[in-house]
């Protein structure tokens, strides 16, 4: 897709490294890890299914994040065009 793809994937140096520091996010990730650990203890044979689940969730989230990222830029461009137009 060009510049949007480059910006999103960090190929053009538009963004620096940033870690998510939101306490709600950190708490949620901690709960997810604890839940996964509990599931693995209760059902030792599900490692493969959990790995597939993680892979598919990661792919779906990556696609959704990119689409939201691109939509934000499109909205910004539309606002700029409207402001410059009339």
C-alpha positions in Angstrom: 0.0 0.0 0.0 3.0 2.3 0.0 3.7 4.8 2.7 1.0 3.7 5.1 2.4 0.1 5.0 5.9 1.4 5.5 4.9 3.6 8.4 2.8 0.9 10.1 5.6 -1.7 9.8 8.3 0.8 10.9 10.2 0.6 7.7 10.6 4.4 7.2 11.6 5.5 10.7 8.4 7.5 11.3 7.9 6.1 14.8 10.3 5.1 17.5 10.1 2.1 19.7 7.3 2.4 22.2 6.1 0.0 24.9 2.5 -0.1 26.1 2.5 1.1 29.7 -1.2 1.4 30.2 -1.9 -0.3 33.6 -5.2 -1.8 32.4 -3.3 -3.4 29.5 -0.6 -4.7 31.7 -3.1 -6.1 34.2 -5.1 -7.8 31.3 -2.0 -9.4 29.9 -1.1 -10.7 33.4 -4.5 -12.2 33.8 -4.3 -13.9 30.3 -0.9 -15.4 31.2 -2.3 -16.7 34.5 -5.3 -18.2 32.9 -3.2 -19.9 30.2 -1.0 -21.3 32.9 -4.1 -22.7 34.8 -5.5 -24.2 31.6 -2.1 -25.9 30.9 -2.1 -27.4 34.4 -5.7 -28.6 34.1 -5.4 -29.9 30.5 -1.8 -30.9 29.8 -2.5 -32.0 26.3 -3.7 -28.7 24.9 -0.4 -27.0 24.2 -0.7 -27.4 20.5 -4.3 -26.0 20.4 -3.3 -23.0 22.5 -0.3 -22.3 20.2 -2.7 -22.4 17.2 -5.1 -20.1 19.1 -2.3 -17.6 19.8 -1.1 -17.6 16.2 -4.6 -17.1 14.8 -5.4 -14.4 17.4 -2.1 -12.6 16.6 -2.8 -12.7 12.9 -6.4 -11.4 13.3 -5.2 -8.6 15.7 -2.4 -7.6 13.4 -4.8 -7.2 10.5 -7.3 -5.3 12.6 -4.6 -3.0 14.0 -3.3 -2.2 10.5 -6.9 -1.5 9.2 -7.5 0.9 12.1 -4.1 2.6 11.6 -4.9 3.1 7.9 -8.4 4.3 8.6 -7.1 7.0 11.0 -4.8 8.3 8.4 -7.6 8.3 5.8 -9.8 10.2 8.2 -7.0 12.8 8.8 -6.5 13.2 5.1 -10.2 13.8 4.6 -10.2 16.4 7.3 -7.2 18.2 5.7 -8.9 18.1 2.3 -12.1 19.5 3.7 -10.3 22.3 5.6 -8.3 23.2 2.4 -11.3 22.9 0.1 -13.8 25.6 0.7 
